[in-house]
């Protein structure tokens, strides 16, 4: 699942994952994260650090967090990428987590 209010960035990541045959859900409304996670049951979530900080204590799946700077305390197993997320590095990290 990919969450970002920046539609250009969201579309870029979402389409890259779809082209690599990942089953992917995109969300541009952070208030819908919990509802979509219940419905979609993702293996991991990719989201901006602002949204991550609001839900990280309740996450039970790995997260890939992005932002302008890395000043965020991550849960064990979660990863950070500087925005814009480099797609090749992102897919490599997803493969490490999923497989």
Secondary structure, DSSP 8 states (H G I E B T S, - for coil): -EE-S-HHHHHHHHHHHHHTT----EES-GGGHHHHHHHH--SEEEEEHHHHHHHGGG--SEEEEEESS------TT-EEEESS--HHHHHHHHHHHH-
